[in-house]
Amino acid sequence: MTIEMIAFDADDTLWHAEIIFKEAQDKFCQILSAWHDPESIHKALFDIETRNISLYGFGVKSYSLSMIESAVALSDGEITGNTIKDVLKIGQDMLNTEFTLIAGVKETLETLSGEYPLMVITKGDLLEQTTKVNRSGLAAYFSAIEVVSNKSQRAYHQIMKKFDLNPHNFVMVGNSLPSDIQPVLSLGGTGIHIPADTTWAHELMDDFDPTQKKFYEIEHIGQLTDLLPKIH
């Protein structure tokens, strides 16, 4: 197989991201503790966030709006403007938080970029995601950065068409089975799954078939350099 492009997911594939959301959720629970217990708060926020994805998409800004809506609902409208300000601060801190690269990422990208063309495909807010890539110090390794509203089969098809890529020679690397792997496999591409330490509930996929052709799973990104030459 001639690899025309290796694409990488960003959050929780190149750097740790889910932990930032979990820390934010803990802070949110503390603010709402006067009204509800943590389990009820988690559930309400998850339900509202899920409903809002079709309206706001993915990312910290969307999450912040869902936290505000949840705070109003959980407090029956009793929450004050000052407390809403505290909720907004959680979102602002998330955007400014220094994130940590996953072990082995920089070294692996440095090696692979000398042998293959690389790109990033990530979903969410354009400004938020491109800022992350630039802040990560990894931008120089990629020939393109594509930010999409959702990682559907159609979105991948459009990207492949844009860059004149043969799906059979396309490799996607990521931590999410429904977002990074299954859509690419469905198009005839190769999907390489790297499970993350923590995975967002929306990125779980109970009915995924690991026996699919061109599906691979590795424990950490450093194993990519040995795997890629063996892919047919």
Backbone hydrogen bonds in HBPLUS format (Angstrom, degrees):
<---DONOR---> <-ACCEPTOR-->    atom                        ^
c    i                          cat <-CA-CA->   ^        H-A-AA   ^      H-
h    n   atom  resd res      DA  || num        DHA   H-A  angle D-A-AA Bond
n    s   type  num  typ     dist DA aas  dist angle  dist       angle   num
A0004-GLU N   A0169-ASN O   2.87 MM 165  5.45 157.9  1.92 141.9 149.3     1
A0171-VAL N   A0005-MET O   3.03 MM 166  6.29 161.0  2.06 161.1 166.3     2
A0006-ILE N   A0117-PRO O   3.05 MM 111  6.37 157.4  2.11 153.2 160.2     3
A0119-MET N   A0006-ILE O   3.01 MM 113  6.40 145.5  2.13 150.2 152.3     4
A0007-ALA N   A0171-VAL O   2.75 MM 164  6.12 170.0  1.76 165.7 166.8     5
A0173-VAL N   A0007-ALA O   2.80 MM 166  6.11 154.9  1.86 155.4 163.8     6
A0008-PHE N   A0119-MET O   2.86 MM 111  6.29 148.7  1.96 145.3 154.6     7
A0121-ILE N   A0008-PHE O   2.93 MM 113  5.96 161.7  1.96 142.2 147.0     8
A0009-ASP N   A0173-VAL O   2.89 MM 164  6.24 154.2  1.96 169.8 175.6     9
A0013-THR N   A0010-ALA O   3.10 MM   3  5.34 163.2  2.13 127.4 126.4    10
A0014-LEU N   A0010-ALA O   2.79 MM   4  5.12 176.4  1.79 151.1 151.4    11
A0012-ASP N   A0015-TRP O   2.60 MM   3  5.13 140.7  1.75 168.2 174.1    12
A0102-ILE N   A0014-LEU O   3.01 MM  88  5.72 170.1  2.02 128.2 130.7    13
A0016-HIS N   A0100-THR O   2.92 MM  84  5.73 161.7  1.95 168.4 168.3    14
A0020-ILE N   A0017-ALA O   2.92 MM   3  5.45 137.2  2.11 113.3 124.5    15
A0021-PHE N   A0018-GLU O   3.09 MM   3  5.17 118.7  2.48  97.3 111.8    16
A0022-LYS N   A0018-GLU O   2.97 MM   4  6.31 154.3  2.03 151.4 159.2    17
A0023-GLU N   A0019-ILE O   2.98 MM   4  6.15 155.1  2.04 143.6 149.7    18
A0024-ALA N   A0020-ILE O   3.04 MM   4  6.21 152.3  2.12 139.5 147.4    19
A0025-GLN N   A0021-PHE O   2.87 MM   4  6.09 153.0  1.94 145.9 153.3    20
A0026-ASP N   A0022-LYS O   3.06 MM   4  6.32 148.2  2.16 141.9 149.7    21
A0027-LYS N   A0023-GLU O   3.14 MM   4  6.45 154.1  2.21 145.0 151.4    22
A0028-PHE N   A0024-ALA O   2.91 MM   4  6.19 153.6  1.98 148.3 156.3    23
A0029-CYS N   A0025-GLN O   2.93 MM   4  6.16 152.6  2.00 145.1 152.1    24
A0030-GLN N   A0026-ASP O   3.11 MM   4  6.40 147.4  2.22 141.7 149.8    25
A0031-ILE N   A0027-LYS O   3.11 MM   4  6.46 154.5  2.17 147.3 153.5    26
A0032-LEU N   A0028-PHE O   3.05 MM   4  6.33 153.4  2.13 149.2 156.3    27
A0033-SER N   A0030-GLN O   3.33 MM   3  5.07 160.2  2.37  97.2 102.8    28
A0035-TRP N   A0032-LEU O   2.94 MM   3  5.66 162.1  1.97 122.2 128.0    29
A0036-HIS N   A0032-LEU O   3.15 MM   4  6.38 161.5  2.18 155.5 161.3    30
A0041-ILE N   A0037-ASP O   3.10 MM   4  6.35 157.5  2.15 154.8 161.9    31
A0042-HIS N   A0038-PRO O   2.85 MM   4  6.03 165.7  1.87 156.6 160.0    32
A0043-LYS N   A0039-GLU O   3.07 MM   4  6.24 164.6  2.09 147.2 151.2    33
A0044-ALA N   A0040-SER O   2.99 MM   4  6.14 163.7  2.02 147.1 151.6    34
A0045-LEU N   A0041-ILE O   2.94 MM   4  6.08 167.5  1.96 154.5 158.2    35
A0046-PHE N   A0042-HIS O   2.91 MM   4  6.05 160.9  1.94 149.7 155.5    36
A0047-ASP N   A0043-LYS O   2.92 MM   4  6.09 164.7  1.95 151.5 155.6    37
A0048-ILE N   A0044-ALA O   2.98 MM   4  6.14 164.6  2.01 151.0 155.2    38
A0049-GLU N   A0045-LEU O   2.82 MM   4  5.87 159.5  1.86 149.3 155.9    39
A0050-THR N   A0046-PHE O   2.87 MM   4  5.99 159.4  1.91 148.3 153.9    40
A0051-ARG N   A0047-ASP O   3.07 MM   4  6.27 160.1  2.11 144.3 149.3    41
A0052-ASN N   A0048-ILE O   2.96 MM   4  6.11 144.7  2.09 143.1 153.0    42
A0053-ILE N   A0050-THR O   3.41 MM   3  5.52 153.6  2.48 100.7 107.8    43
A0055-LEU N   A0052-ASN O   2.86 MM   3  5.07 137.6  2.05 104.3 117.5    44
A0056-TYR N   A0052-ASN O   2.75 MM   4  5.88 171.5  1.76 176.1 177.2    45
A0057-GLY N   A0053-ILE O   2.76 MM   4  4.54 142.3  1.90 122.6 131.7    46
A0063-TYR N   A0059-GLY O   3.00 MM   4  6.22 156.9  2.05 146.6 154.0    47
A0064-SER N   A0060-VAL O   2.79 MM   4  6.00 150.9  1.87 150.7 158.2    48
A0065-LEU N   A0061-LYS O   3.13 MM   4  6.43 158.2  2.18 148.4 152.8    49
A0066-SER N   A0062-SER O   3.06 MM   4  6.35 152.5  2.14 146.5 154.3    50
A0067-MET N   A0063-TYR O   2.89 MM   4  6.18 146.2  2.00 145.6 155.2    51
A0068-ILE N   A0064-SER O   3.03 MM   4  6.33 158.1  2.08 149.8 154.9    52
A0069-GLU N   A0065-LEU O   3.02 MM   4  6.25 165.6  2.04 148.6 152.4    53
A0070-SER N   A0066-SER O   2.89 MM   4  5.97 155.8  1.95 142.2 149.4    54
A0071-ALA N   A0067-MET O   2.84 MM   4  6.02 152.7  1.91 146.9 154.4    55
A0072-VAL N   A0068-ILE O   3.07 MM   4  6.36 158.6  2.12 152.0 156.5    56
A0073-ALA N   A0069-GLU O   3.04 MM   4  6.25 161.0  2.08 147.1 152.6    57
A0074-LEU N   A0070-SER O   2.79 MM   4  5.87 168.0  1.81 155.7 159.1    58
A0075-SER N   A0071-ALA O   3.12 MM   4  6.05 142.5  2.26 137.1 145.7    59
A0077-GLY N   A0072-VAL O   2.84 MM   5  4.81 152.9  1.92 152.9 154.8    60
A0076-ASP N   A0073-ALA O   3.19 MM   3  5.09 160.6  2.23 101.7 106.9    61
A0078-GLU N   A0075-SER O   2.97 MM   3  5.22 162.0  2.00 110.8 116.7    62
A0084-ILE N   A0080-THR O   2.98 MM   4  6.31 155.2  2.04 149.8 157.2    63
A0085-LYS N   A0081-GLY O   2.93 MM   4  6.18 144.3  2.06 141.4 151.6    64
A0086-ASP N   A0082-ASN O   3.13 MM   4  6.50 139.7  2.30 134.2 144.2    65
A0086-ASP N   A0083-THR O   2.99 MM   3  4.92 119.7  2.36  91.9 107.3    66
A0087-VAL N   A0083-THR O   3.03 MM   4  6.45 146.2  2.14 144.6 153.8    67
A0088-LEU N   A0084-ILE O   2.91 MM   4  6.25 157.4  1.96 151.2 157.0    68
A0089-LYS N   A0085-LYS O   2.98 MM   4  6.21 144.6  2.11 139.9 149.7    69
A0090-ILE N   A0086-ASP O   3.27 MM   4  6.62 138.2  2.45 137.1 146.5    70
A0090-ILE N   A0087-VAL O   3.11 MM   3  5.27 129.4  2.37  98.3 111.1    71
A0092-GLN N   A0088-LEU O   2.99 MM   4  6.35 158.8  2.03 151.9 158.4    72
A0093-ASP N   A0089-LYS O   2.86 MM   4  5.98 159.1  1.90 148.8 154.1    73
A0094-MET N   A0090-ILE O   3.01 MM   4  6.28 146.0  2.13 142.7 152.3    74
A0095-LEU N   A0091-GLY O   3.17 MM   4  6.52 151.4  2.26 147.0 153.1    75
A0096-ASN N   A0092-GLN O   3.17 MM   4  6.44 139.2  2.35 140.1 151.2    76
A0096-ASN N   A0093-ASP O   3.16 MM   3  5.05 125.7  2.47  91.5 105.7    77
A0097-THR N   A0093-ASP O   2.85 MM   4  5.83 117.7  2.24 143.9 158.5    78
A0105-VAL N   A0102-ILE O   3.12 MM   3  5.81 162.8  2.15 146.2 146.6    79
A0108-THR N   A0104-GLY O   3.01 MM   4  5.99 157.0  2.06 146.1 152.9    80
A0109-LEU N   A0105-VAL O   2.91 MM   4  6.09 169.9  1.92 161.5 163.9    81
A0110-GLU N   A0106-LYS O   2.97 MM   4  6.07 154.4  2.04 145.7 153.1    82
A0111-THR N   A0107-GLU O   3.13 MM   4  6.36 153.2  2.21 142.6 148.8    83
A0112-LEU N   A0108-THR O   2.88 MM   4  6.10 173.7  1.88 159.7 161.2    84
A0113-SER N   A0109-LEU O   2.85 MM   4  5.73 157.6  1.91 146.4 152.0    85
A0114-GLY N   A0111-THR O   3.30 MM   3  5.75 151.6  2.39 107.5 115.3    86
A0115-GLU N   A0112-LEU O   2.84 MM   3  5.23 158.0  1.89 113.9 121.4    87
A0116-TYR N   A0112-LEU O   2.77 MM   4  5.79 158.5  1.82 170.6 178.0    88
A0143-SER N   A0118-LEU O   2.79 MM  25  5.96 167.9  1.81 164.0 161.3    89
A0120-VAL N   A0144-ALA O   3.04 MM  24  6.45 157.5  2.10 148.4 154.8    90
A0146-GLU N   A0120-VAL O   2.81 MM  26  6.01 176.2  1.81 158.3 159.4    91
A0122-THR N   A0146-GLU O   2.93 MM  24  6.36 162.0  1.96 164.8 170.7    92
A0148-VAL N   A0122-THR O   2.87 MM  26  6.31 154.9  1.93 149.7 157.4    93
A0124-GLY N   A0148-VAL O   3.02 MM  24  6.41 144.7  2.14 152.9 162.6    94
A0129-GLN N   A0125-ASP O   2.94 MM   4  6.03 170.6  1.95 161.0 163.2    95
A0130-THR N   A0126-LEU O   2.99 MM   4  6.05 168.3  2.01 154.6 158.5    96
A0131-THR N   A0127-LEU O   2.95 MM   4  5.89 152.9  2.03 144.0 151.9    97
A0132-LYS N   A0128-GLU O   3.12 MM   4  6.32 150.7  2.21 139.6 147.1    98
A0133-VAL N   A0129-GLN O   3.10 MM   4  6.43 160.2  2.14 149.1 153.3    99
A0134-ASN N   A0130-THR O   3.04 MM   4  6.25 162.9  2.07 148.3 152.7   100
A0135-ARG N   A0131-THR O   2.83 MM   4  6.00 158.0  1.88 151.6 158.1   101
A0136-SER N   A0132-LYS O   2.88 MM   4  5.95 134.7  2.08 144.4 156.3   102
A0141-TYR N   A0138-LEU O   2.97 MM   3  5.81 162.2  2.01 129.3 134.4   103
A0142-PHE N   A0139-ALA O   3.11 MM   3  5.65 164.3  2.13 118.2 123.0   104
A0156-TYR N   A0152-SER O   3.12 MM   4  6.48 161.7  2.15 154.2 157.5   105
A0157-HIS N   A0153-GLN O   2.93 MM   4  6.15 158.8  1.98 149.1 155.7   106
A0158-GLN N   A0154-ARG O   2.94 MM   4  6.19 156.4  2.00 150.0 155.6   107
A0159-ILE N   A0155-ALA O   3.08 MM   4  6.36 153.0  2.15 145.0 152.1   108
A0160-MET N   A0156-TYR O   2.91 MM   4  6.17 165.0  1.93 156.4 160.1   109
A0161-LYS N   A0157-HIS O   2.92 MM   4  6.12 154.8  1.98 146.7 154.1   110
A0162-LYS N   A0158-GLN O   2.86 MM   4  6.01 153.3  1.93 143.0 150.7   111
A0163-PHE N   A0159-ILE O   3.09 MM   4  6.35 154.1  2.16 151.0 156.1   112
A0165-LEU N   A0160-MET O   2.74 MM   5  4.77 170.9  1.75 144.7 148.0   113
A0164-ASP N   A0161-LYS O   3.19 MM   3  4.85 161.1  2.23  98.2 103.4   114
A0169-ASN N   A0166-ASN O   2.82 MM   3  5.40 158.2  1.87 121.8 129.2   115
A0170-PHE N   A0167-PRO O   3.18 MM   3  5.05 159.4  2.22 110.5 109.7   116
A0190-THR N   A0170-PHE O   2.93 MM  20  6.19 175.3  1.93 165.4 167.0   117
A0172-MET N   A0190-THR O   2.87 MM  18  6.25 161.4  1.90 160.0 165.0   118
A0192-ILE N   A0172-MET O   2.81 MM  20  6.11 168.8  1.82 167.8 169.8   119
A0174-GLY N   A0192-ILE O   3.11 MM  18  6.55 158.8  2.15 161.4 166.2   120
A0194-ILE N   A0174-GLY O   2.93 MM  20  5.85 159.4  1.98 137.5 142.7   121
A0180-ASP N   A0176-SER O   2.86 MM   4  5.25 149.3  1.95 132.3 142.5   122
A0181-ILE N   A0176-SER O   3.30 MM   5  6.66 137.5  2.49 147.6 156.5   123
A0182-GLN N   A0177-LEU O   2.84 MM   5  5.86 176.2  1.84 168.5 169.5   124
A0185-LEU N   A0181-ILE O   2.98 MM   4  6.23 162.3  2.01 160.8 166.7   125
A0186-SER N   A0182-GLN O   2.96 MM   4  6.11 155.8  2.02 153.3 159.6   126
A0187-LEU N   A0184-VAL O   3.08 MM   3  5.18 137.6  2.27  98.3 110.2   127
A0189-GLY N   A0184-VAL O   2.90 MM   5  5.16 151.5  1.98 155.5 146.1   128
A0188-GLY N   A0185-LEU O   2.99 MM   3  5.08 156.5  2.05 104.5 112.0   129
A0191-GLY N   A0214-LYS O   3.09 MM  23  6.45 156.4  2.14 155.1 162.4   130
A0216-TYR N   A0191-GLY O   2.96 MM  25  6.28 157.2  2.01 165.4 168.2   131
A0193-HIS N   A0216-TYR O   2.83 MM  23  6.19 168.1  1.84 153.2 151.0   132
A0218-ILE N   A0193-HIS O   3.01 MM  25  6.39 157.8  2.07 163.8 169.5   133
A0203-GLU N   A0200-TRP O   2.83 MM   3  5.41 158.0  1.88 119.6 127.1   134
A0204-LEU N   A0201-ALA O   3.34 MM   3  5.58 165.4  2.36 112.8 112.8   135
A0212-GLN N   A0209-ASP O   3.36 MM   3  6.02 162.1  2.39 120.6 121.5   136
A0215-PHE N   A0212-GLN O   3.34 MM   3  5.80 141.8  2.50 135.8 131.1   137
A0223-GLN N   A0220-HIS O   3.10 MM   3  5.98 167.1  2.11 126.0 129.5   138
A0224-LEU N   A0221-ILE O   3.06 MM   3  5.61 167.3  2.08 118.9 122.7   139
A0227-LEU N   A0223-GLN O   3.15 MM   4  6.35 151.4  2.23 147.5 156.2   140
A0228-LEU N   A0224-LEU O   2.98 MM   4  5.95 175.6  1.98 165.8 164.3   141
A0230-LYS N   A0227-LEU O   2.85 MM   3  5.45 148.6  1.95 122.7 132.8   142
A0231-ILE N   A0228-LEU O   3.18 MM   3  5.42 163.3  2.21 110.7 115.8   143
